[in-house]
């Protein structure tokens, strides 16, 4: 067994003298951030590890200074001299044995900093950073690998959760999000003949926010990829690969998205594999894959962008692998 133990110490001091109001603002705090790593090898095939890390989130000078920024008379920002530093802690554990890999992680945040926005009687929006109670997030993953009928077979599963607290204007929002998913992988490689691989992944996402409990967000997503490479003709390599993604429609996103990208290439080796000439044909079905979806806190966003459509290219690569002798 081996272990590593460490600690970071941070001393922070901030002093501001307002000459007009003849007032002094003074902030001072210290922070200890320990860390620990333990690694234990039970036998040549079994390993257990545990780690702990912590870190501080110091407020910036702009967040602390109580000076109003009124460049825009209708939108005023001001600091908060009573802000406290945030503190994050991360715990992790991992087990590896006989083709099994299991991991856990947990993150706990305290005194997180959010922005509260209020509207006064004159219709001005006033924003100020404030401390909130923080949040929690965690992750668990499991993977198994075995050889079945000459194929390398793998299965994986994962789950995540996140609890966060943020301000939406003047309302304090408690956000809960979770994801569960899994899939399989199949691989087969025969020297000088072919290489085959297939990966599948399914995920279910669920989110709810206290500012709008009547509009939860939940949807399924899929992601699959497959590739076949053939080496039957001496000096040639022929490959075809495909990637398929699908996302379910929701109340927030009015339509489902699905994209199938199909690519192929053929390459020829020369000069003892030092020179490789390749002809590559990408996005053969001319589909637009520039679609992405993200969810964070109480903000959900889907964007679509145009990307390069169907195209082909020819390339040549030469490997300079000559070894130089030392004199």
Order of alpha helices (4+ residues) and beta strands (2+ residues): beta-beta-beta-alpha-beta-beta-beta-beta-beta-beta-beta-beta-beta-beta-beta-beta-beta-beta-beta-beta-beta
